[in-house]
Amino acid sequence: MSVVTVRIPDTMDHALRAAAADAPSLNAYIVQAVRRQMTLDAARKLAAVDAQAALDLDGEGDAL
């Protein structure tokens, strides 16, 4: 596990805390948002794989 320090500008503090109101903690909300963004970034990269250079994933057992 890595430790990351996030500095939140004062102008975003209220909106971020309001968005995280249903989360167990502000930290948990931020971690969840980062994980979602990482998943979206990976999906975009996978979608950008050229059809002619497609990966041969037959038999890998995973599906998107």
N, C-alpha and C positions, 0 to 999 in steps of 0.2 A: 504494500500500500504506500502511496506517495502522499505527502502533505502539500497542499496548495493553499496559498493565501490569496484571497480575492478581496480587492478593494472596491467597495461599492460607492459610487458618487452619491453625495447627499441628495441630489435631485432624483435619484432612482430608489432611494431607500424605502420610502412610503409605498410606492407602487409594487416593489418586490416583496415587501412584507405582506401586503394585501393579497398578492397572488399566491403566496405561500401559506395563507391562513389555514387551509385545510391539511397541510402537511404536518408531520410530526415535529419538524423543526425547519428553520430557514436553511440550515446546512443540508438536510435531507432533500429539500426542494431543489437546491442548486445542483446537488449530485445527480438527481433524477434528470434535470434539464440537460446536464452535460452528457449523460448517457444517451439520451434521446438524440442529441445533436450528433454524437459520434456514430450512432446507428444510421442516421440520415446521410451523413457524409460517406460512410462506407457503402450504402445503397447507391448513392449517386456515382461513386467511382465504379462500382460493379456494373451499373447501367451504361456507363460510358465505354465499357470494353467493346472494342470493335468486333462486329459480327464475324469478320473473317479471321480474327485472332481469338475467337471464342474459347473459353476454357472447357476442357473435356472433363465434366464432373459426373459422368455416368458411373453409377455404382458407389458414389460417395455416401449416399444415404441421407443427405440433407436436402431440404427443399425450401425455397423462398415463397 
